[in-house]
Amino acid sequence: MTKAVFCIAKNIEQTEVIITNLKLAGFSNNDISVLFPDKSTTQDFAHEKHTKSPEGAAIGGTVGLGAGAVVGLLAGIGALAIPGVGPLIAAGPIMGALSGAAVGAATGGLTGGLIGLGIPEYEAKRYEGKIIGGNALISVHTKSSEAIDKVKEIFKFAHAEDISSTEEEAV
C-alpha cells in the first residue's frame, strides 16, 4: 500500500533544502511532489469557467525559471489555477492529481483536491490556508515504513511544519 508523507515548508529555500536532502537519501523525482503559490504572475485564472490551455502552456514553460533550480528538476512541473485559490505551481505526482481539480470548479477547490489525495479534511483545510499564505506543500510517495521514517526525519531536520502521513489514493 502506498503512503504519502506531507509537510509544509515556509519558503522556496527551505523547500529546496528538503528536496535536495530527499534526493540525496535516494528518493526519485517521481516520488516527490511540491505545491506552492505562483507569485511570479499577476494573471488570475480563478475567475475563468473554461480552460486556458494556450496560456497555461506558455506559463508552464516558464515555471522552472521562477520556481528554483531544484524544484524545476522534479517530474511534471507546471502551472495550474484552482478557483478561489489562484495560480499555483505544482511538480511531481500531485500535478496530475490536482490538474483535474484546477479545471473543474465543482471539485471543492484545493481542499477537495487534497482530500482526493487521501489527506484528511481537517489537514487539507489547514494545508490550503498555508499554501495560500505563501508556504509550500511537499509530499513524498513511498511504500515502506523505513522510507516513511526517513522522510519524516528529513522533514524534521529541515524544520518543516505540519508533518503527517496518510494512505494514498490511486492517482
Phi, psi and omega in degrees: 000131180281140176240154173237138177247129185242153170205169175247128173257142186283337182201175183293327179296314178296322178301314182292325176298315180297313181297317178301315180294323176297316180293321177296331179278359175102005178280140184273163176302330182283347179266344187255131175238147177222140177221125178208161182291145178270099181273356185275352181232147176259356179291129182249109180277346194299339183269353181280140179265347181239168182284157178235063186305312181299315180293320179297320179294320180295317179292318180301327179292335181256000183302316183302332182293320183264349187277345184101149187299314185291315179297323180297341180275348182290157182290140170068034180287139179189173179258145174213162179231133179245125182308133180086348180247316180105195184287137179229158171246132181228148177217147179089193183302334180295333180300310180295322182292323183269344183297327175293322177292329180291326182281321184257111183293340184284358185278355180096018176066208184295318179302316179298320178295319179292321176298321178298336176277356179103005179280131177302149186305315182297324177287322179299318178295319179295316178298318180300314179300320180289323178294314178300326179285358176109001179274169178247139172264126177243136174225149177233131184257123186211169183242336186259151179292330177295318179294321178299315179298320179296317179298313180299322178297316179297317178299314181295318180302324181273004180063036176290160181249163172051051180283129177206168176222156183205157171291140187261138173286154176296131182256000000 
